[in-house]
Amino acid sequence: MEQQRISHLLEKHLAGTLDDAERQELEALIQQPDTAAWEDAISLQLSQQDDPGEAIDQQAARAAVARIVSLDKRRMTATYVRPWWHWAAAAVLLFCLAGTYFWYQYQPGLQPDKVEMTTFAPGTTKAMLTLADGSKVALDSTGNQLIDQGGTAVRQQGGQLLYEADRNNKTVSYNTLTTPSGGQFKVVLPDGSRVWLNAASSIRYPTAFTGTERRVELTGEGYLEVAKNEHQPFRVIVNDQTEIEVLGTQFNINSYTDEPVVRTTLVEGRVRVLQGKASAILQPGQQAIIQNGITVDKHANVDGAVAWKNGQFNFDGATLDEFMRQLARWYDIKVVYKGKVPDKSFQGKLGRDLDLYEILAALNDFGIQYKLEGKTLIIE
């Protein structure tokens, strides 16, 4: 009877019809000691698939089921073209109810009692600070330290750096903050401007702003809230090619070298974008697209451009290739395609705190085949 009840609850979970009491019951069953009932229930579900495989690790499958059952309690929303329960069903069928078939297919030779649930955790708060003398300081979310930079106190408070410059200090040195793939960090510059760095990005800046302007250099992606100072304009040099001039504003710059264009999206205030002899002034809600000149999108998807700063993937209208580039940077993986890139587009939002498998499960529902070999994601 227990096996039948588990199977019944799993079927209702696939259909998205579990009520609160049934969800609690399923969660309680997941926590029970290993029983033949679980293996029988998973075997029953596997028998209904086209290629169920031969081996079942009910403990690993149960762990995966538990992770999916708890998905809607986590910080995630999704509005795909297909309804949510299709996504949940694909997720469960792909790597939960299939037990260890997935692992045996791509990791031959493993025995059932040696199979472990490999995870690809999301990125974290981490960065590397390069000081003026070339020395490096590793940063993460737990650090709390004080670094002296010749008249400027640099405090690390968890996931942010805070620069406090002595106003009488005329000595200027430069620091560089760099995030790896799978990392992000925040820095408060000496003038009070705040910068959020996305994964695989860097910003170079002085430890004190002197002279007639404030100048920083950015690669990758960053969100900036610039402190107002009409007497000292703020300039961002992007990839040594593009310049953004501001007085006080909030904007996002996406300048990854693997993206086809550089995008500057204005949230608040006013900025001027310059490249060579071309220039454009942006109003809030507009985006400058820079590629052999400057084009202005007057109705930009601002939420999508800054979603990463707010802990989300927003892929409204994103192509598969665009989506994969975001995942590659955040989960520190490599994406390769066998043949032509599938012509697919997506709608929706997902939390950046999800395990990679929880996101990839959606691909199967869109008819996209893939497999993971080490840290390489192969789209077939």
Secondary structure, 3 states (H helix, E strand, C coil): CHHHHHHHHHHHHHHCCCCHHHHHHHHHHHHCCCCHHHHHHHHHHHCCCCCCCCCCCHHHHHHHHHHHHCHHHCCCCCCCCCCHHHHHHHHHHHHCCCCCHHHHHHCCCCCHHHCCCCCCCCCEEEEEEECCCCCEEEEECCCEEEEECCCEEEEEECCEEEEEECCCCCCCCEEEEEECCCEEEEEECCCCCEEEECCCEEEEEECCCCCCCEEEEEEEEEEEECCCCCCCCEEEEECCCEEEEECCCEEEEEECCCCCCEEEEEEECCEEEEECCEEEEECCCCEEEECCCEEEECCCCHHHHHHHHHCEEECCCCEHHHHHHHHHHHHCCEEEECCCCCCCECCCEEECCCCHHHHHHHHHHCCCCEEEECCEEEEC
